[in-house]
Amino acid sequence: MVRQMRTETTLRLGGILMQNGWVTEQNLNKALHYQLIHGGLLGNILVDFDWAEESRVKEAARLVPPKGRLGEMLMGLGVLT
């Protein structure tokens, strides 16, 4: 069973991977540090360094809600009509 880690604001890829035991906290931190310095997508970094399986990253990515467009978000909140 896949567990989703929920925060008040959003679901994050790394959190979902850690919550399900698909990546260690240490390897996630290494990947985030690498991303900060070199750029790139977190999932690709984790897979490229063999810190996570591609199938698990894809599964976790499906659980992350897509980022909406600003106008749609504001309409959904009732700020715009």
N, C-alpha and C positions, 0 to 999 in steps of 0.2 A: 504494500500500500504506500502510495506517495504522500508524504506530508508536506503541506504548504506552510511556510513560515510567514505569518502576517505581522506587519507593523502598522502603526497608525497611518502611515502615508502610502506605502507601496510594498509590493513583493519584490525582492531583489534576487537576482540569479545566484549570487554566491551564498546567500542565506538559505535558499532552497536546496542547493547542493550540499551544504553543510548539515542542514537539518535532517536530510535523508542519508547522511553518511557517505556521500558520493565524492566528497573532497574533504581533506583535513583543513582545520583552521590555519595551520602553518602554511600549507601549500596555497590556500586562498590568499593569505597575506602576501606570499611571495609573488603570486600572479598580479595582485593589485599594485604592488610596488613596481613590478615590471611594466605594467600598463601605464602607471604614472610617468615613468621615465621614457618609455619607448612608444607609448600609444598602442592601439590595437584593441580588438574585442576581447573581453574577458574570457568568454567561452573558447575562443581560438587559442588563447595563451595557455589555458588549462590543458587543452587537448595536445597542443604542440609540445609541451613539456612533460606529457604523460602524467599529469597530476589529476586528470579526470578522464573518464571514458566519453567519447563523442556521443554515444547513444544516451548517456545520462545527462550530458549538457543539453542536448536537444530536448529531452523530456522535461528538464527543469525550465528551459526557455519557453516551452509551451504554457507553463504555469504563470509566467510573468505577463501581466496585462499590458497590452500595447499602449504606448503613449498617445493620448488623444491630441487633437488639434485644439489650440487655445480657444477658439470660438465655440467649438462643441462643448468644451469643458465649462466655459462660462455660461452657456445656455443651459447646460445640465444643472448648474448650481442656481439658476434663476437670476443671474446677474444681467444677462442679455436676453432679449425676447425676439 
